[in-house]
Amino acid sequence: MILNMGPQHPSTHGVLRLKIHTDGEVVSKIEPVLGYLHRCFEKHSENLPYEQIVPFTDRCDYLASMHMNHAFS
């Protein structure tokens, strides 16, 4: 059986998922799946000029918002 176990805190939704393979009650394998936190950044940016896109970049990756701002500017 394969169980999906995700993070419990709402701010970490989508970032990490654990695929737990079980054989009865014994855990036989755990696969960490590092995900992409989708924030609809591309859709918001389609019809905006470049100067208005930069403030959205700190919402792309809440763990490294300064780096995202630096990469886009």
PyMOL CGO cylinders between C-alpha atoms (Angstrom):
from pymol import cmd
from pymol.cgo import CYLINDER

trace = [
    CYLINDER, 0.00, 0.00, 0.00, 1.21, 3.53, -0.71, 0.3, 1, 1, 1, 1, 1, 1,
    CYLINDER, 1.21, 3.53, -0.71, 0.26, 6.31, 1.71, 0.3, 1, 1, 1, 1, 1, 1,
    CYLINDER, 0.26, 6.31, 1.71, 0.72, 9.99, 1.01, 0.3, 1, 1, 1, 1, 1, 1,
    CYLINDER, 0.72, 9.99, 1.01, 1.77, 12.04, 4.01, 0.3, 1, 1, 1, 1, 1, 1,
    CYLINDER, 1.77, 12.04, 4.01, 2.17, 15.77, 3.69, 0.3, 1, 1, 1, 1, 1, 1,
    CYLINDER, 2.17, 15.77, 3.69, 3.09, 18.65, 5.94, 0.3, 1, 1, 1, 1, 1, 1,
    CYLINDER, 3.09, 18.65, 5.94, 0.74, 19.57, 8.74, 0.3, 1, 1, 1, 1, 1, 1,
    CYLINDER, 0.74, 19.57, 8.74, 1.28, 23.32, 8.82, 0.3, 1, 1, 1, 1, 1, 1,
    CYLINDER, 1.28, 23.32, 8.82, -0.71, 25.37, 6.24, 0.3, 1, 1, 1, 1, 1, 1,
    CYLINDER, -0.71, 25.37, 6.24, 2.27, 27.52, 5.26, 0.3, 1, 1, 1, 1, 1, 1,
    CYLINDER, 2.27, 27.52, 5.26, 4.23, 24.47, 4.07, 0.3, 1, 1, 1, 1, 1, 1,
    CYLINDER, 4.23, 24.47, 4.07, 1.45, 23.13, 1.85, 0.3, 1, 1, 1, 1, 1, 1,
    CYLINDER, 1.45, 23.13, 1.85, 2.81, 21.60, -1.34, 0.3, 1, 1, 1, 1, 1, 1,
    CYLINDER, 2.81, 21.60, -1.34, 6.48, 21.88, -0.48, 0.3, 1, 1, 1, 1, 1, 1,
    CYLINDER, 6.48, 21.88, -0.48, 7.08, 18.35, 0.82, 0.3, 1, 1, 1, 1, 1, 1,
    CYLINDER, 7.08, 18.35, 0.82, 5.21, 15.09, 0.40, 0.3, 1, 1, 1, 1, 1, 1,
    CYLINDER, 5.21, 15.09, 0.40, 6.25, 11.69, 1.72, 0.3, 1, 1, 1, 1, 1, 1,
    CYLINDER, 6.25, 11.69, 1.72, 5.22, 8.61, -0.26, 0.3, 1, 1, 1, 1, 1, 1,
    CYLINDER, 5.22, 8.61, -0.26, 5.20, 5.83, 2.32, 0.3, 1, 1, 1, 1, 1, 1,
    CYLINDER, 5.20, 5.83, 2.32, 5.25, 2.26, 1.01, 0.3, 1, 1, 1, 1, 1, 1,
    CYLINDER, 5.25, 2.26, 1.01, 3.94, -0.26, 3.52, 0.3, 1, 1, 1, 1, 1, 1,
    CYLINDER, 3.94, -0.26, 3.52, 3.79, -4.02, 3.72, 0.3, 1, 1, 1, 1, 1, 1,
    CYLINDER, 3.79, -4.02, 3.72, 1.01, -4.61, 6.21, 0.3, 1, 1, 1, 1, 1, 1,
    CYLINDER, 1.01, -4.61, 6.21, 1.97, -2.53, 9.24, 0.3, 1, 1, 1, 1, 1, 1,
    CYLINDER, 1.97, -2.53, 9.24, 5.66, -2.39, 8.32, 0.3, 1, 1, 1, 1, 1, 1,
    CYLINDER, 5.66, -2.39, 8.32, 7.03, 0.66, 6.51, 0.3, 1, 1, 1, 1, 1, 1,
    CYLINDER, 7.03, 0.66, 6.51, 9.23, -0.71, 3.72, 0.3, 1, 1, 1, 1, 1, 1,
    CYLINDER, 9.23, -0.71, 3.72, 10.21, 2.47, 1.90, 0.3, 1, 1, 1, 1, 1, 1,
    CYLINDER, 10.21, 2.47, 1.90, 9.77, 6.25, 2.18, 0.3, 1, 1, 1, 1, 1, 1,
    CYLINDER, 9.77, 6.25, 2.18, 10.18, 8.53, -0.85, 0.3, 1, 1, 1, 1, 1, 1,
    CYLINDER, 10.18, 8.53, -0.85, 10.43, 12.26, -0.17, 0.3, 1, 1, 1, 1, 1, 1,
    CYLINDER, 10.43, 12.26, -0.17, 8.88, 14.30, -2.99, 0.3, 1, 1, 1, 1, 1, 1,
    CYLINDER, 8.88, 14.30, -2.99, 9.99, 17.91, -3.01, 0.3, 1, 1, 1, 1, 1, 1,
    CYLINDER, 9.99, 17.91, -3.01, 7.29, 19.87, -4.75, 0.3, 1, 1, 1, 1, 1, 1,
    CYLINDER, 7.29, 19.87, -4.75, 6.83, 23.17, -6.44, 0.3, 1, 1, 1, 1, 1, 1,
    CYLINDER, 6.83, 23.17, -6.44, 4.72, 25.63, -4.53, 0.3, 1, 1, 1, 1, 1, 1,
    CYLINDER, 4.72, 25.63, -4.53, 2.46, 27.01, -7.26, 0.3, 1, 1, 1, 1, 1, 1,
    CYLINDER, 2.46, 27.01, -7.26, 1.40, 30.62, -6.69, 0.3, 1, 1, 1, 1, 1, 1,
    CYLINDER, 1.40, 30.62, -6.69, -0.04, 31.42, -10.17, 0.3, 1, 1, 1, 1, 1, 1,
    CYLINDER, -0.04, 31.42, -10.17, 2.91, 33.76, -10.70, 0.3, 1, 1, 1, 1, 1, 1,
    CYLINDER, 2.91, 33.76, -10.70, 3.00, 33.15, -14.45, 0.3, 1, 1, 1, 1, 1, 1,
    CYLINDER, 3.00, 33.15, -14.45, -0.69, 33.93, -14.92, 0.3, 1, 1, 1, 1, 1, 1,
    CYLINDER, -0.69, 33.93, -14.92, -0.44, 37.13, -12.87, 0.3, 1, 1, 1, 1, 1, 1,
    CYLINDER, -0.44, 37.13, -12.87, 2.58, 38.23, -14.89, 0.3, 1, 1, 1, 1, 1, 1,
    CYLINDER, 2.58, 38.23, -14.89, 1.15, 37.72, -18.38, 0.3, 1, 1, 1, 1, 1, 1,
    CYLINDER, 1.15, 37.72, -18.38, -0.46, 41.14, -18.77, 0.3, 1, 1, 1, 1, 1, 1,
    CYLINDER, -0.46, 41.14, -18.77, 1.69, 43.28, -16.47, 0.3, 1, 1, 1, 1, 1, 1,
    CYLINDER, 1.69, 43.28, -16.47, 4.68, 45.44, -17.36, 0.3, 1, 1, 1, 1, 1, 1,
    CYLINDER, 4.68, 45.44, -17.36, 8.02, 44.27, -16.00, 0.3, 1, 1, 1, 1, 1, 1,
    CYLINDER, 8.02, 44.27, -16.00, 8.16, 46.90, -13.24, 0.3, 1, 1, 1, 1, 1, 1,
    CYLINDER, 8.16, 46.90, -13.24, 4.94, 45.58, -11.73, 0.3, 1, 1, 1, 1, 1, 1,
    CYLINDER, 4.94, 45.58, -11.73, 6.09, 41.95, -11.74, 0.3, 1, 1, 1, 1, 1, 1,
    CYLINDER, 6.09, 41.95, -11.74, 9.04, 42.43, -9.37, 0.3, 1, 1, 1, 1, 1, 1,
    CYLINDER, 9.04, 42.43, -9.37, 6.87, 42.83, -6.20, 0.3, 1, 1, 1, 1, 1, 1,
    CYLINDER, 6.87, 42.83, -6.20, 5.30, 39.42, -6.93, 0.3, 1, 1, 1, 1, 1, 1,
    CYLINDER, 5.30, 39.42, -6.93, 8.68, 37.69, -6.83, 0.3, 1, 1, 1, 1, 1, 1,
    CYLINDER, 8.68, 37.69, -6.83, 8.97, 37.61, -3.05, 0.3, 1, 1, 1, 1, 1, 1,
    CYLINDER, 8.97, 37.61, -3.05, 5.80, 35.52, -3.00, 0.3, 1, 1, 1, 1, 1, 1,
    CYLINDER, 5.80, 35.52, -3.00, 7.25, 32.86, -5.32, 0.3, 1, 1, 1, 1, 1, 1,
    CYLINDER, 7.25, 32.86, -5.32, 9.49, 31.30, -2.69, 0.3, 1, 1, 1, 1, 1, 1,
    CYLINDER, 9.49, 31.30, -2.69, 8.69, 32.35, 0.85, 0.3, 1, 1, 1, 1, 1, 1,
    CYLINDER, 8.69, 32.35, 0.85, 11.88, 30.71, 2.17, 0.3, 1, 1, 1, 1, 1, 1,
    CYLINDER, 11.88, 30.71, 2.17, 14.21, 32.78, -0.03, 0.3, 1, 1, 1, 1, 1, 1,
    CYLINDER, 14.21, 32.78, -0.03, 12.22, 35.83, -1.04, 0.3, 1, 1, 1, 1, 1, 1,
    CYLINDER, 12.22, 35.83, -1.04, 15.24, 38.14, -1.21, 0.3, 1, 1, 1, 1, 1, 1,
    CYLINDER, 15.24, 38.14, -1.21, 16.95, 35.79, -3.68, 0.3, 1, 1, 1, 1, 1, 1,
    CYLINDER, 16.95, 35.79, -3.68, 13.88, 35.70, -5.91, 0.3, 1, 1, 1, 1, 1, 1,
    CYLINDER, 13.88, 35.70, -5.91, 13.75, 39.52, -5.96, 0.3, 1, 1, 1, 1, 1, 1,
    CYLINDER, 13.75, 39.52, -5.96, 17.43, 39.66, -6.85, 0.3, 1, 1, 1, 1, 1, 1,
    CYLINDER, 17.43, 39.66, -6.85, 17.05, 37.10, -9.65, 0.3, 1, 1, 1, 1, 1, 1,
    CYLINDER, 17.05, 37.10, -9.65, 14.18, 38.97, -11.32, 0.3, 1, 1, 1, 1, 1, 1,
    CYLINDER, 14.18, 38.97, -11.32, 15.57, 42.49, -10.96, 0.3, 1, 1, 1, 1, 1, 1,
]
cmd.load_cgo(trace, "trace")
